[in-house]
Amino acid sequence: MSLPADNDFPETTMRILCLDIPAPGATLEHYAPHLTAEALHAWGLYKSGFIRDIYFRQDRPGVAIFLECDTVEEANNVMAEFPLAKAGLLTFECIPLGSFISWENLFSAEFKHQE
């Protein structure tokens, strides 16, 4: 089996990390009426493959969501459709991520001679 040459891997979608940003003054009491709809919306996006992973944050209440989509603009548009976002209770910071391409440094002649 041969691996594709450098840069021969197909570019299909971007991986985007979305972090929620609570609106100033938003409380759990404000969120509560929207949480079931929020979970159902997230589930639909997960089943479609748009959401790849979703995690609860450990530093504060909130979520970190990994998406697969074509552009940051698409990510922003889709995330704005979440019920809590539509209610003005939060927004999302969408951070585009690229593949880690430094693996080949492990196999370079320079690296092999370091110990």
C-alpha positions in Angstrom: 0.0 0.0 0.0 1.4 3.4 -0.9 0.5 6.7 0.7 -0.5 9.7 -1.3 2.4 12.1 -2.1 2.6 15.3 -0.1 -0.4 17.5 -0.6 -2.3 14.8 -2.5 -4.8 14.3 0.3 -8.2 15.6 -0.9 -9.4 18.9 0.6 -13.0 18.3 1.5 -14.1 20.4 4.5 -12.6 22.5 7.2 -12.5 21.5 10.9 -13.8 24.4 13.0 -13.8 24.8 16.8 -16.7 26.7 18.0 -16.7 28.1 21.6 -19.8 29.6 23.1 -19.8 33.2 24.4 -22.6 33.8 26.9 -24.4 37.1 26.6 -23.7 39.5 29.5 -26.2 38.9 32.2 -27.5 35.6 30.8 -28.3 33.1 33.5 -29.4 29.4 33.7 -32.9 30.7 34.3 -32.7 32.5 30.9 -31.4 29.4 29.2 -33.8 26.9 30.7 -36.8 27.4 28.4 -34.5 26.8 25.3 -32.4 23.8 26.5 -34.5 21.0 25.0 -34.7 22.7 21.7 -31.0 23.4 21.9 -30.2 19.8 22.4 -32.5 18.7 19.6 -30.9 21.2 17.2 -27.4 19.9 18.1 -28.5 16.3 17.7 -29.8 17.0 14.2 -26.5 18.7 13.2 -24.6 15.8 14.8 -26.6 13.2 12.8 -26.0 15.2 9.6 -22.2 15.1 10.1 -22.0 18.9 10.5 -21.1 18.5 14.2 -18.3 16.1 14.6 -17.8 16.3 18.4 -19.3 18.3 21.2 -18.0 18.6 24.7 -19.0 20.4 28.0 -16.3 22.9 29.0 -14.6 22.2 32.3 -13.4 25.8 32.9 -16.9 27.3 33.0 -20.5 26.3 32.0 -20.6 26.0 28.2 -19.7 23.9 25.2 -16.9 23.4 22.7 -18.1 22.1 19.4 -16.0 20.7 16.5 -17.6 21.2 13.1 -16.9 20.0 9.6 -17.9 22.6 7.0 -16.7 24.5 4.0 -16.0 27.9 5.4 -16.0 29.9 8.7 -18.9 31.9 7.2 -20.9 28.7 6.9 -20.0 27.8 10.5 -21.1 31.2 11.8 -24.4 31.1 9.9 -25.3 27.6 11.1 -24.2 28.3 14.7 -26.4 31.5 14.7 -29.4 29.2 14.2 -29.1 27.5 17.6 -32.1 28.4 19.8 -29.9 30.1 22.5 -28.2 32.2 19.8 -31.5 33.1 18.2 -32.8 34.2 21.6 -29.7 36.5 22.0 -28.4 34.5 25.0 -25.1 33.5 23.4 -22.9 33.7 20.3 -20.1 31.5 19.1 -16.4 32.1 18.3 -15.6 30.0 15.3 -11.9 29.1 14.9 -10.7 27.4 11.7 -8.2 24.6 12.3 -5.7 23.1 9.8 -4.1 19.7 9.8 -0.9 19.4 11.8 1.7 19.0 9.0 4.9 18.9 11.0 4.9 15.1 11.4 7.4 14.7 8.6 10.0 16.6 10.7 10.1 13.3 12.8 11.6 11.6 9.8 14.0 14.2 8.5 17.7 13.5 8.6 18.3 16.4 11.0 15.8 15.0 13.5 17.0 11.4 13.3 20.5 12.4 14.5 19.1 14.2 17.6 18.8 12.2 20.8 
